[in-house]
Amino acid sequence: MTSGIMWALFGAALSVFLAGIGSSVGTALAGMSAAGLTSKEPEKFIATLVLQALPGTQGIYGLIGAIMVMSKLKWFSVATAISNIDAYTGWLIFAACLPVGIAGMLSGIYQGKVCAAAINVIAKQGTKKLVIGLVYGAVVETYAIIGLVATLLLLGGIKL
């Protein structure tokens, strides 16, 4: 395996790894708030589950970034897989994976905090305030989407 492929695959793995960290921390933060609330008011389970699941999307974006790298390398087809790219191209692919990974990690963590706060609002004011929490969470989600779009655009500009 050449160093170019190594860096490209490392970038793909890093996009999943970093965005997955953000999602797991974010869903855990919101989940802790949700568990506390539903232990006293189980009827609020669905509303809190929606808010707890919201930070999980960043991990999906990281996976999409990795799938796009693997597709670019034709890694899914052993017969036509590109196994020899130069180190420079490998570094470009690695760098292209950073926006979705880093934006996913940070936005997932902070979205989890926003969703945990929204769950506290639901605890005090009821499920009618779910939409407010979703809107606040969606604002943070915007930056994860920007990271994904940046990665897709950067990958699209790399010629193999």
C-alpha positions in Angstrom: 0.0 0.0 0.0 1.5 3.3 -1.0 1.7 6.2 1.3 -0.9 8.1 -0.8 -3.5 5.4 -0.3 -2.6 5.2 3.4 -3.2 9.0 3.9 -6.5 8.9 1.9 -7.8 6.0 4.0 -6.6 7.6 7.2 -8.6 10.7 6.2 -11.7 8.6 5.6 -11.3 6.9 8.9 -10.7 10.2 10.7 -13.9 11.7 9.3 -15.9 8.9 10.8 -13.9 8.8 14.0 -14.1 12.6 14.8 -17.7 13.0 13.8 -18.6 9.8 15.7 -17.0 11.3 18.8 -19.1 14.4 18.5 -22.2 12.4 18.0 -21.6 10.0 20.9 -20.7 12.8 23.3 -23.7 14.9 22.1 -26.2 12.1 22.3 -24.9 11.1 25.7 -25.3 14.7 27.1 -28.8 15.0 25.8 -29.6 11.4 26.8 -28.6 12.1 30.4 -31.0 15.0 30.6 -33.7 12.9 28.9 -33.3 10.0 31.3 -33.6 12.2 34.3 -36.8 13.8 33.0 -38.4 10.6 31.8 -37.7 8.9 35.2 -40.3 11.3 36.6 -42.4 12.0 33.6 -42.3 9.0 31.2 -44.9 10.6 28.9 -42.3 13.0 27.7 -40.2 10.1 26.2 -40.9 10.8 22.5 -40.1 14.5 22.7 -36.9 13.9 24.6 -35.9 11.1 22.3 -36.1 13.4 19.3 -33.8 15.9 21.0 -31.4 13.2 22.1 -31.2 11.7 18.6 -30.5 15.1 16.9 -26.7 15.2 17.6 -26.4 11.7 16.1 -26.5 13.1 12.6 -22.9 14.3 12.7 -21.7 10.7 12.8 -23.8 10.0 9.7 -22.1 13.0 7.9 -18.7 11.6 8.8 -19.7 8.3 7.4 -20.9 9.9 4.2 -17.5 11.7 3.9 -15.7 8.3 4.2 -18.0 6.6 1.7 -17.3 9.4 -0.8 -13.5 8.8 -0.3 -14.0 5.1 -0.8 -16.1 5.7 -3.8 -13.5 8.1 -5.3 -10.8 5.4 -4.8 -13.2 2.8 -6.2 -12.5 0.8 -3.1 -15.9 -1.0 -3.2 -14.9 -2.8 -6.4 -11.7 -4.9 -5.8 -11.3 -5.4 -9.6 -11.1 -1.6 -10.3 -9.8 -0.2 -7.0 -7.2 2.4 -7.3 -4.3 1.1 -5.2 -1.6 3.5 -6.3 -1.9 7.2 -5.8 0.9 9.6 -5.0 1.5 10.9 -1.5 0.5 14.4 -2.5 -3.0 13.2 -3.7 -3.3 11.2 -0.6 -2.6 14.2 1.6 -5.2 16.2 -0.4 -7.8 13.6 0.3 -6.8 13.5 3.9 -7.2 17.3 4.2 -10.5 17.2 2.4 -11.8 14.9 5.1 -11.0 17.3 8.0 -14.0 19.7 7.6 -16.6 17.0 8.1 -14.6 15.4 10.9 -13.8 18.5 12.9 -17.1 20.3 12.3 -18.9 17.1 13.1 -17.1 16.6 16.3 -17.5 20.1 17.7 -21.0 20.7 16.5 -22.1 17.2 17.8 -20.8 18.1 21.3 -22.3 21.6 21.3 -25.6 20.4 19.8 -25.8 17.9 22.6 -25.5 20.7 25.1 -28.2 22.7 23.3 -30.5 19.7 23.2 -29.9 19.0 26.9 -30.9 22.6 27.7 -34.0 22.2 25.5 -34.9 19.0 27.4 -34.7 21.1 30.6 -37.2 23.6 29.0 -39.5 20.7 28.2 -39.2 19.6 31.9 -40.4 23.0 33.0 -42.9 24.0 30.3 -44.0 20.8 28.7 -43.7 19.1 25.3 -45.3 22.1 23.5 -41.8 23.7 23.6 -40.2 20.8 21.6 -40.2 22.9 18.4 -38.1 25.6 20.1 -35.5 23.1 21.1 -35.4 21.6 17.6 -34.9 25.1 16.1 -32.0 25.8 18.5 -30.5 22.4 17.7 -30.9 23.0 14.0 -28.9 26.2 14.1 -25.9 24.2 15.4 -26.6 21.4 12.8 -26.0 24.0 10.1 -22.3 23.9 10.8 -22.1 20.2 10.6 -23.8 20.4 7.2 -21.3 23.1 6.1 -18.5 20.8 7.1 -20.0 18.0 5.0 -20.5 20.2 2.0 -17.0 21.5 2.2 -15.6 17.9 2.3 -17.7 16.9 -0.7 -16.6 20.0 -2.7 -13.0 19.4 -1.8 -13.1 15.7 -2.7 -14.8 16.6 -6.0 -12.0 18.9 -6.9 -9.3 16.2 -6.5 -8.3 14.5 -9.7 -7.0 10.9 -9.5 
